[in-house]
C-alpha cells in the first residue's frame, strides 16, 4: 500500500481514528500548513557586481619622489583584506591616541550606537507577537441595586438597601495565529530596519576614523604652509624696504615700488585664510574627540611624523558590496521594503483571534477562590476586510513601488561605492605624479636660492635677485606641502572607500 492509500485509509470513517478525532486532526494539520506560509516575496540578497576591477587599466605601483615625506612608491595588493586599525599604518602614536579618544567620546558615534540599541529593542518587542498575550486583572466594587430591578445576589438575605460587594480576579489570554505570515513579515521588516540602523552606525564609525586622520593631516599641512607663508611675507617685506631705499636714492622707479607693494599685499592676504583654517581644524579635532575648543588635544601633527603606507590593500568589487556600510544599509532598506509588501498583502486577508478568560467572582474577598465562584470562557473571531474604499489595495501597490525605489537606490549606492574606489585609486596615481613634480620644482628652487646666495656673496648679483629666489622657493615649498597632504589624505580616503575594516572589530562584526 502506497503513502497516498495509507493517508486515504487513515482518513476514512472506518479507520482506527474516531470520527470525532479525525476532523480535529485534519483541522490542526490544515492550520499548521497555513501557519507555515507567509504571503509576499521572500527577499533574496542582490548579486555582487560582475566586474573584475575598478579601473579600466591594471593597477600599477605609483611613482616615487625620493627625499620628501610621503614620497615613497605605493603598491596596490588586489584582493588583500583591510585591517581594523588601518590608521596604525601611518605609524604615528599621537594619531593612534587621538582616534582612540574619538571612538570613546564622539557624540555622533554614541548617538548612532544608542539608535542601534533602540532599533534592536523594537525588533525584540515585535517578536512578542508570536506568543499568546496573557493579562491579569482584579476588580472590587460596592453596588446598590434599584428596588425595582431584578433581585440582587443572595436575595432576599441581603439588606433592604440592596447593597453588595463584588470581587473578581481574572486572567485573560489572547492569541492571533500567524496564518498568513503578517507577524513574520512585520518582524522581518523590523529586523531589516535594525540592520539599516546598524550599518548607519558603522558608517558613522568609518567616517569618524577617516575624518580624524584627514583633519590631523590637514592641520600638519596648514601649519607648514603658515610657516612658509610667513617666511615669504618676511622676504617680500625685506625686498620692499630695499626698493624704497633705492627709490629714495634714485636707483629704482616708483613703478617697481608699487609692484612690490602689490606683491607683498597679495602674499599677506593668503595668511589669514590659513590661520582661520588652522583654527577651524583645531576646533574640529576637539569636536571629533567629544571636547570643546578650549579642551582640544595638545597633539601637533607634522607630515614628517606620518609614514605613508607602502602597500595598499584593494578589496575585490564582489567583496566591496559586503563591506561598504552604505551599501549594506541600502540592502537592509531594500529588505525592509520587500517585507512591507508581505505586510500589505496580509492586511487584505482574514485575521483570526483566539481568546480565553478564567476567573472568579464572589461577594466577599475571602470567598473568591471558593467552590462555585469560578467562571471561564473560550472564543474565536474571524475578521476579514470587505470594503475599505481601495485603501488596502493601494497600500499594497505603494509597497511594491517602494520596493522598486529601494532596489534602484541600492543599485545607485553600489555604483557610487565603486566610483569612490576608482576615483581614489586614480587620485593616488595622480597624487604621486604631482608630488614628484612638486618635489622637483622645490629642489630646483632650492638650487636657485643657493646659487643666488653665492652670487650675492661673490658680488655677481644684487639682493633683489636673492629675495626673488627666496620667494620662488617658499612658493614651491607651499605647493610641495599641499601635494604631500593630498597623498596622505587620499590614502586615508582609500581605506574609507573600501569599508574601513569594521568587520574585524568584535564590537562591530555581524552576529
Secondary structure, DSSP 8 states (H G I E B T S, - for coil): --HHHHHHHHHSTTSSS-HHHHHHHHHHHHHHHHHT---S-----------S-SSSS--------TTSTT-S--EEEET----TTGGGGG--HHHHHHHHHHHHH-HHHHHHHHHHHHHHHHHHHHGGGGS-EEEEEEEEEEEE--TTSS--TTTTSS-TT-EEEEEEEEEEEEE---SSSHHHHHHHHHHHHHHHHHHHHHHHHHHHHHHHHHHHHHHHHHHHHHHHHHHHHHHHHHHHHHHHHHHHHTSS-HHHHHHHHHHHHHHHHHHHHHHHHHHHHHHHHHHHTT--GGG-------GGGS---SEEEE--HHHHHHH-HHHHHHHHHHHHHHHHHHHHHHTTS-EEEEEEEEEEEESSGGGTTSTT-EEEEEEEEEE-----TTHHHHHHHHHHHHHHHHHHHHHHHHHHHHHHHHHHHHHHHHHHHHHHHHHHHHHHHHHHHHHHHHHHHHTSS-HHHHHHHHHHHHHHHHHHHHHHHHHHHHHHHHHHHTTTTGGG-TTTS--
